[in-house]
Amino acid sequence: MSDPTDAGHDQSATSRPHTHGFGGSPECQLCPICVVLQAVGTSRPDVTAHLLAAARELALAVKVVAEGHVEASDRAQAVMNDRLTRVHID
């Protein structure tokens, strides 16, 4: 026979949000944020600085690519608007 307080404890453990304890709980082993925080926390400061610089450069590259796609889409829409003629039907 199981203890009713254990069942209540299990339910509250699964319903509470994950608080990113990076390594302190079983769900941290699967959480990408906790895995990264644990790796950064245990590495040398120069490695951390290098990873942060690389992440910044990657974010800037993604921004440039996204802006390029928006500009290309705007140009394509302008070309289509120039080629199309609106016909009014009475």
C-alpha atoms as an extended CHARMM CRD file, in Angstrom:
* protein
*
        90  EXT
         1         1  MET       CA              0.0000000000        0.0000000000        0.0000000000  PROA      1               0.0000000000
         2         2  SER       CA              1.4460000000        3.4120000000       -0.9440000000  PROA      2               0.0000000000
         3         3  ASP       CA              1.6310000000        6.4150000000        1.3330000000  PROA      3               0.0000000000
         4         4  PRO       CA             -0.8260000000        9.1620000000        0.2450000000  PROA      4               0.0000000000
         5         5  THR       CA              1.6840000000       11.8670000000        1.1390000000  PROA      5               0.0000000000
         6         6  ASP       CA              4.1850000000       10.3570000000       -1.3150000000  PROA      6               0.0000000000
         7         7  ALA       CA              1.6130000000       10.4810000000       -4.1210000000  PROA      7               0.0000000000
         8         8  GLY       CA              0.8970000000       14.1430000000       -3.3510000000  PROA      8               0.0000000000
         9         9  HSD       CA              4.6280000000       14.8740000000       -3.3250000000  PROA      9               0.0000000000
        10        10  ASP       CA              5.0770000000       13.2280000000       -6.7380000000  PROA      10              0.0000000000
        11        11  GLN       CA              2.2440000000       15.2800000000       -8.2170000000  PROA      11              0.0000000000
        12        12  SER       CA              3.6250000000       18.5630000000       -6.9140000000  PROA      12              0.0000000000
        13        13  ALA       CA              7.1000000000       17.6920000000       -8.2160000000  PROA      13              0.0000000000
        14        14  THR       CA              5.8000000000       17.1600000000      -11.7480000000  PROA      14              0.0000000000
        15        15  SER       CA              3.5470000000       20.2240000000      -11.7420000000  PROA      15              0.0000000000
        16        16  ARG       CA              6.1050000000       22.7790000000      -10.5580000000  PROA      16              0.0000000000
        17        17  PRO       CA              8.0720000000       24.6430000000      -13.2270000000  PROA      17              0.0000000000
        18        18  HSD       CA             11.7010000000       23.8370000000      -13.9570000000  PROA      18              0.0000000000
        19        19  THR       CA             13.8060000000       26.5460000000      -12.3350000000  PROA      19              0.0000000000
        20        20  HSD       CA             17.1290000000       25.9220000000      -14.1440000000  PROA      20              0.0000000000
        21        21  GLY       CA             19.2050000000       24.6360000000      -11.2830000000  PROA      21              0.0000000000
        22        22  PHE       CA             21.7990000000       23.4840000000      -13.8720000000  PROA      22              0.0000000000
        23        23  GLY       CA             22.5670000000       20.0510000000      -12.5650000000  PROA      23              0.0000000000
        24        24  GLY       CA             20.6420000000       19.8840000000       -9.3140000000  PROA      24              0.0000000000
        25        25  SER       CA             17.6720000000       17.8620000000      -10.5160000000  PROA      25              0.0000000000
        26        26  PRO       CA             16.9780000000       14.9830000000      -12.9410000000  PROA      26              0.0000000000
        27        27  GLU       CA             15.2320000000       17.2080000000      -15.4920000000  PROA      27              0.0000000000
        28        28  CYS       CA             18.4070000000       19.3230000000      -15.6970000000  PROA      28              0.0000000000
        29        29  GLN       CA             20.1020000000       16.4510000000      -17.5360000000  PROA      29              0.0000000000
        30        30  LEU       CA             17.6860000000       17.0070000000      -20.4550000000  PROA      30              0.0000000000
        31        31  CYS       CA             17.3250000000       20.7900000000      -20.2700000000  PROA      31              0.0000000000
        32        32  PRO       CA             19.5270000000       22.5170000000      -22.9010000000  PROA      32              0.0000000000
        33        33  ILE       CA             19.7710000000       25.6970000000      -20.8270000000  PROA      33              0.0000000000
        34        34  CYS       CA             20.9970000000       23.7960000000      -17.7660000000  PROA      34              0.0000000000
        35        35  VAL       CA             23.4810000000       21.7850000000      -19.8340000000  PROA      35              0.0000000000
        36        36  VAL       CA             24.9750000000       24.9720000000      -21.3150000000  PROA      36              0.0000000000
        37        37  LEU       CA             25.0800000000       26.7360000000      -17.9320000000  PROA      37              0.0000000000
        38        38  GLN       CA             26.7870000000       23.7400000000      -16.3590000000  PROA      38              0.0000000000
        39        39  ALA       CA             29.3580000000       23.5460000000      -19.1730000000  PROA      39              0.0000000000
        40        40  VAL       CA             30.0880000000       27.2780000000      -19.0160000000  PROA      40              0.0000000000
        41        41  GLY       CA             30.2450000000       27.2450000000      -15.2340000000  PROA      41              0.0000000000
        42        42  THR       CA             32.8940000000       24.5380000000      -15.1670000000  PROA      42              0.0000000000
        43        43  SER       CA             35.0770000000       25.8820000000      -17.9940000000  PROA      43              0.0000000000
        44        44  ARG       CA             37.9790000000       28.2960000000      -17.8480000000  PROA      44              0.0000000000
        45        45  PRO       CA             37.2000000000       32.0340000000      -18.1360000000  PROA      45              0.0000000000
        46        46  ASP       CA             38.9930000000       32.3600000000      -21.4850000000  PROA      46              0.0000000000
        47        47  VAL       CA             36.8870000000       29.5350000000      -22.9280000000  PROA      47              0.0000000000
        48        48  THR       CA             33.7170000000       31.2050000000      -21.6500000000  PROA      48              0.0000000000
        49        49  ALA       CA             34.7270000000       34.5400000000      -23.1890000000  PROA      49              0.0000000000
        50        50  HSD       CA             35.4680000000       32.8480000000      -26.5110000000  PROA      50              0.0000000000
        51        51  LEU       CA             32.1030000000       31.0300000000      -26.5100000000  PROA      51              0.0000000000
        52        52  LEU       CA             30.2460000000       34.2450000000      -25.7110000000  PROA      52              0.0000000000
        53        53  ALA       CA             32.0350000000       36.0690000000      -28.5430000000  PROA      53              0.0000000000
        54        54  ALA       CA             31.2130000000       33.2290000000      -30.9410000000  PROA      54              0.0000000000
        55        55  ALA       CA             27.5580000000       33.2390000000      -29.8480000000  PROA      55              0.0000000000
        56        56  ARG       CA             27.3880000000       36.9920000000      -30.4350000000  PROA      56              0.0000000000
        57        57  GLU       CA             28.8620000000       36.6430000000      -33.9170000000  PROA      57              0.0000000000
        58        58  LEU       CA             26.4250000000       33.8400000000      -34.7210000000  PROA      58              0.0000000000
        59        59  ALA       CA             23.4850000000       35.9670000000      -33.5610000000  PROA      59              0.0000000000
        60        60  LEU       CA             24.6640000000       38.8630000000      -35.7370000000  PROA      60              0.0000000000
        61        61  ALA       CA             25.0290000000       36.5370000000      -38.7420000000  PROA      61              0.0000000000
        62        62  VAL       CA             21.5040000000       35.2010000000      -38.2510000000  PROA      62              0.0000000000
        63        63  LYS       CA             20.2250000000       38.7880000000      -38.0410000000  PROA      63              0.0000000000
        64        64  VAL       CA             21.9340000000       39.7120000000      -41.3310000000  PROA      64              0.0000000000
        65        65  VAL       CA             20.5160000000       36.6410000000      -43.0760000000  PROA      65              0.0000000000
        66        66  ALA       CA             17.0100000000       37.3850000000      -41.7820000000  PROA      66              0.0000000000
        67        67  GLU       CA             17.2420000000       41.0120000000      -42.9040000000  PROA      67              0.0000000000
        68        68  GLY       CA             18.3880000000       39.8390000000      -46.3410000000  PROA      68              0.0000000000
        69        69  HSD       CA             15.3780000000       37.5510000000      -46.6570000000  PROA      69              0.0000000000
        70        70  VAL       CA             13.0320000000       40.3830000000      -45.6780000000  PROA      70              0.0000000000
        71        71  GLU       CA             14.5920000000       42.7130000000      -48.2610000000  PROA      71              0.0000000000
        72        72  ALA       CA             14.4000000000       40.0320000000      -50.9700000000  PROA      72              0.0000000000
        73        73  SER       CA             10.7730000000       39.3840000000      -50.1210000000  PROA      73              0.0000000000
        74        74  ASP       CA              9.9870000000       43.1070000000      -50.2790000000  PROA      74              0.0000000000
        75        75  ARG       CA             11.6990000000       43.3930000000      -53.6760000000  PROA      75              0.0000000000
        76        76  ALA       CA              9.8010000000       40.3690000000      -55.0010000000  PROA      76              0.0000000000
        77        77  GLN       CA              6.5160000000       41.8300000000      -53.7730000000  PROA      77              0.0000000000
        78        78  ALA       CA              7.3120000000       45.1570000000      -55.4730000000  PROA      78              0.0000000000
        79        79  VAL       CA              8.0760000000       43.3830000000      -58.7610000000  PROA      79              0.0000000000
        80        80  MET       CA              4.8290000000       41.4340000000      -58.5690000000  PROA      80              0.0000000000
        81        81  ASN       CA              2.8540000000       44.6120000000      -57.8300000000  PROA      81              0.0000000000
        82        82  ASP       CA              4.4270000000       46.2920000000      -60.8900000000  PROA      82              0.0000000000
        83        83  ARG       CA              3.5160000000       43.3680000000      -63.1650000000  PROA      83              0.0000000000
        84        84  LEU       CA             -0.0540000000       42.9840000000      -61.9810000000  PROA      84              0.0000000000
        85        85  THR       CA             -2.8360000000       45.2110000000      -63.2440000000  PROA      85              0.0000000000
        86        86  ARG       CA             -5.9200000000       45.7130000000      -61.1520000000  PROA      86              0.0000000000
        87        87  VAL       CA             -9.1030000000       45.1990000000      -63.1580000000  PROA      87              0.0000000000
        88        88  HSD       CA            -12.2900000000       46.6620000000      -61.7230000000  PROA      88              0.0000000000
        89        89  ILE       CA            -15.4390000000       44.7700000000      -62.5720000000  PROA      89              0.0000000000
        90        90  ASP       CA            -18.7160000000       46.6830000000      -62.3430000000  PROA      90              0.0000000000
